[in-house]
Amino acid sequence: MPAKTNQPTELALLLVLATLWGASYTFIKIGVETIPPLTLIAMRTLIAGSILLAVLRWRGLRLPLDVATWGKFLFQACLNSAIPFTLIAWAERSIDAGLAAILNSMTPIFAFLLTVLVTRHEQVTARKLFGVVAGLAGVCLIIGVQALNGLGDQLWAQLAVVAATVCYAAAATFGKSFGDFDPMVPAAGSLISGAAILMPLSLVIDRPWTLTPSMDSMLALAALSVFSTALAFAIYFRLLRTLGSVAATAQAYIRVPVGVAIGVVFLGEAVTTTAGIGLVCVIAGVVAMTMPARKRATIAA
């Protein structure tokens, strides 16, 4: 069960998280222009994890040393950083940042499906069923119509973002197991674990010492690491504890307009009619999934 907290504060943090993650799609788009996706994400997790580790030490906190907890950190890293971050970065070499934001907004719907099918602590209602159908229809509309136009490369990139979204949903469900820790502990532990996975691959595959990244890509990497990862992860794990997995992922429908707007303003991207209709379907689905149920009034006899 979510912890009792100051609801306005948690909702404000939800808005901040949505903004930080909404901006991440543009940072990634700029970053992968001159930095390979694997190296970009390896550096992202390394820098962000190091920042959170320094903050933990400043606060007098330490990461646990037992093997079982680090095994959980490693599994969380696969679900919440190493795999989805890399998939999205690879996808954004061929699709717009705004489209990636739209497809990634399915996280709350997949989180609900996982809680129903795996943990089975969510009740299936007509409203939530509508949310699932509307959200899936929105994504099928976005991907399906473009696939019919023969955009094979973009199709695989779009499917990669959807796969990343499923990872995020699983991470939100699994992340509740860290409820006994300070939010920065699993955030730092999972990011450091993600860096441990990705850095050796980056050194072997990309040979980063041979790269010549642009200043824009380097600045985008810095912003992505500090704000959209280190700060965002600390907020995210707090919200998992205070609001729960489905509610914490509800920032997805706030993140979408933020991500799309930043892509339009700073990258000159355009939203197609099909993507716009799909976006409406996805947002309607997510709102239906996360809207609190009305309490029925009882009439005194």
C-alpha positions in Angstrom: 0.0 0.0 0.0 1.3 3.5 -0.7 2.6 5.4 2.3 0.6 8.3 3.8 2.1 11.6 2.7 1.3 15.1 1.8 -0.8 14.6 -1.4 -0.2 18.1 -2.9 3.6 17.7 -2.5 3.5 14.3 -4.1 1.4 15.5 -7.0 3.9 18.4 -7.5 6.7 16.0 -7.6 4.8 13.9 -10.1 4.6 17.1 -12.4 8.3 17.7 -11.9 9.1 14.1 -12.8 6.9 14.3 -15.9 8.8 17.4 -17.0 12.2 15.9 -16.4 11.4 12.8 -18.3 9.5 14.7 -21.0 12.7 16.7 -21.7 14.8 13.5 -21.9 13.5 12.6 -25.4 15.0 15.8 -26.8 18.2 15.4 -24.9 18.5 11.8 -26.3 17.7 13.0 -29.8 20.5 15.6 -29.7 22.9 13.2 -27.9 22.7 10.4 -30.5 23.5 12.7 -33.3 27.2 12.3 -32.6 27.4 9.7 -29.7 26.4 6.1 -30.3 23.3 5.0 -28.3 25.2 2.4 -26.2 27.9 4.8 -25.2 25.4 7.6 -24.5 23.4 5.5 -22.2 26.4 3.9 -20.5 27.7 7.5 -19.7 24.2 8.5 -18.7 23.9 5.8 -16.1 27.5 6.2 -14.9 27.3 9.9 -14.4 23.8 9.8 -12.8 24.7 6.9 -10.5 27.9 8.6 -9.4 26.0 11.8 -8.5 23.4 9.9 -6.4 26.2 7.9 -4.7 27.9 11.2 -3.8 24.6 12.6 -2.5 24.1 9.4 -0.4 27.5 9.8 1.2 26.9 13.5 1.9 23.6 12.5 3.6 25.4 9.9 5.7 23.7 6.9 4.0 25.4 3.8 2.5 24.4 1.3 -0.1 23.7 -2.2 1.3 26.4 -4.8 0.8 24.4 -8.0 0.8 24.4 -10.0 -2.5 20.6 -10.5 -2.5 19.9 -6.7 -2.5 22.5 -6.1 -5.3 20.8 -8.9 -7.3 17.6 -6.9 -7.0 19.4 -3.7 -8.0 20.8 -5.5 -11.1 17.4 -6.8 -12.1 15.9 -3.3 -11.6 18.7 -1.8 -13.7 17.8 -4.1 -16.6 14.2 -3.2 -16.4 14.5 0.5 -15.7 17.7 1.8 -17.3 20.1 -0.5 -19.2 17.5 -2.1 -21.6 14.9 0.6 -22.0 17.3 3.6 -22.1 19.3 1.8 -24.8 16.3 0.9 -26.9 14.9 4.4 -26.8 18.3 5.9 -27.7 18.7 3.5 -30.6 15.1 4.2 -31.8 15.6 8.0 -31.7 18.2 7.7 -34.4 15.3 7.3 -36.9 12.2 8.6 -35.2 11.3 11.9 -33.7 11.6 12.7 -30.0 7.9 13.5 -29.8 6.8 10.2 -31.3 9.0 8.4 -28.8 7.3 10.3 -26.0 3.9 9.3 -27.3 4.7 5.6 -27.6 6.4 5.6 -24.2 3.2 7.0 -22.6 1.8 3.5 -22.5 3.7 2.7 -19.2 0.7 3.0 -16.9 -1.4 0.7 -19.0 1.3 -2.0 -19.2 1.8 -1.5 -15.4 -1.8 -2.2 -14.8 -1.8 -5.3 -17.1 1.2 -6.7 -15.2 -0.4 -6.1 -11.8 -3.5 -7.9 -13.1 -1.7 -10.8 -14.7 1.2 -11.2 -12.4 0.8 -9.6 -8.9 -3.0 -9.7 -9.2 -3.7 -6.9 -6.7 -5.5 -4.6 -9.1 -9.2 -5.0 -9.6 -10.5 -5.1 -13.2 -13.3 -2.6 -13.8 -15.1 -1.5 -16.9 -13.3 1.9 -16.8 -9.9 0.3 -16.6 -10.7 -2.1 -19.3 -11.7 0.9 -21.5 -8.3 2.4 -20.6 -6.4 -0.7 -21.8 -8.4 -0.9 -25.1 -8.1 2.8 -25.8 -4.4 2.9 -25.1 -3.6 -0.2 -27.1 -5.7 1.2 -30.0 -3.8 4.5 -29.9 -0.4 2.7 -30.2 -1.7 0.4 -32.9 -3.0 3.5 -34.8 0.4 5.2 -34.5 2.5 2.2 -35.5 0.1 0.4 -37.9 -0.7 3.2 -40.3 3.0 4.2 -40.7 4.0 0.5 -41.1 1.6 0.3 -44.1 3.5 3.1 -45.7 6.6 0.8 -45.8 8.6 2.6 -43.2 10.4 -0.6 -42.1 13.2 1.1 -40.2 10.8 3.3 -38.3 8.6 0.4 -37.5 11.3 -1.4 -35.7 12.3 1.8 -33.9 8.7 2.3 -32.8 8.5 -1.3 -31.6 11.7 -0.8 -29.7 10.1 2.1 -27.8 7.1 0.0 -27.0 9.4 -2.7 -25.7 11.1 -0.1 -23.5 7.7 0.9 -22.2 6.9 -2.7 -21.2 10.3 -2.7 -19.3 9.3 0.5 -17.5 6.0 -1.0 -16.5 7.7 -4.1 -15.1 10.2 -1.8 -13.3 7.4 0.1 -11.6 5.9 -3.1 -10.4 9.1 -4.6 -9.2 10.4 -1.3 -7.8 7.8 -1.5 -4.9 10.0 -4.1 -3.3 12.4 -1.4 -2.3 9.9 0.3 -0.1 12.0 -0.1 3.0 14.9 1.9 1.6 15.5 5.6 1.3 14.4 6.4 -2.3 17.9 7.4 -3.3 19.3 4.0 -2.3 17.6 1.9 -5.1 18.0 4.8 -7.5 21.8 4.9 -7.0 22.1 1.1 -6.8 20.2 0.4 -9.9 22.0 3.1 -11.9 25.4 1.9 -10.8 24.4 -1.6 -11.8 23.2 -0.4 -15.2 26.5 1.3 -15.7 28.3 -1.9 -14.8 26.4 -3.7 -17.5 26.7 -1.1 -20.2 30.3 0.4 -19.8 32.1 -2.8 -20.8 29.8 -3.2 -23.8 30.5 0.4 -24.8 34.3 0.0 -24.5 34.2 -3.1 -26.7 31.6 -2.1 -29.3 31.9 1.7 -29.6 35.5 2.3 -28.5 34.5 5.7 -27.1 38.0 7.1 -27.2 37.8 7.2 -31.0 34.6 9.3 -31.0 34.4 13.1 -31.6 31.1 14.2 -30.1 29.8 17.7 -30.7 29.4 20.2 -27.9 25.6 20.0 -28.3 25.7 16.3 -27.8 27.9 16.6 -24.7 25.7 19.3 -23.2 22.6 17.1 -23.9 24.3 14.1 -22.2 25.1 16.3 -19.1 21.5 17.5 -18.9 20.2 14.0 -19.5 22.4 12.5 -16.7 22.0 15.2 -14.1 18.3 16.2 -14.4 16.5 13.6 -16.4 18.2 10.6 -14.6 19.8 11.4 -11.3 17.2 13.8 -10.0 14.3 12.0 -11.8 15.2 8.6 -10.4 15.3 10.0 -6.8 11.8 11.4 -7.3 10.6 8.3 -9.1 11.5 5.9 -6.3 10.0 8.2 -3.7 6.7 8.3 -5.7 6.7 4.5 -6.0 6.6 4.4 -2.2 4.1 7.2 -1.6 1.7 6.8 -4.6 2.1 3.2 -5.8 3.3 1.8 -9.1 0.2 2.7 -11.3 -0.2 6.2 -9.9 3.6 6.9 -10.1 3.6 5.9 -13.8 0.6 8.3 -14.3 3.1 11.0 -15.1 3.2 9.5 -18.5 0.2 11.4 -19.8 1.8 14.7 -18.4 5.1 13.7 -19.9 3.7 13.3 -23.4 2.6 16.9 -24.1 5.9 18.1 -22.5 8.0 15.8 -24.6 6.1 16.6 -27.8 6.1 20.4 -27.2 9.9 20.4 -26.5 10.5 18.4 -29.7 8.4 20.8 -31.7 9.9 24.0 -30.3 13.6 23.0 -30.1 13.9 20.4 -32.8 11.3 21.6 -35.3 9.4 18.4 -35.3 5.8 18.1 -36.5 3.1 15.8 -35.1 1.2 14.0 -37.9 -2.6 13.7 -37.8 -2.4 9.9 -37.2 0.0 10.4 -34.3 -2.2 13.1 -32.9 -5.3 10.8 -32.9 -3.2 8.0 -31.4 -2.0 10.4 -28.7 -5.6 11.3 -27.8 -6.5 7.6 -27.5 -3.4 6.9 -25.3 -4.1 9.8 -23.0 -7.8 8.9 -22.7 -6.7 5.3 -21.8 -4.1 6.4 -19.2 -6.5 8.9 -17.6 -9.2 6.1 -17.4 -6.6 3.8 -15.8 -5.4 6.2 -13.2 -8.5 8.2 -12.3 -9.6 7.4 -8.7 -12.9 5.6 -8.4 -15.9 7.5 -7.1 -17.2 6.5 -3.7 -20.8 5.6 -3.8 -22.9 7.7 -1.5 -25.0 5.8 1.0 -28.5 6.9 1.7 -29.6 6.7 5.3 -32.8 4.7 5.9 
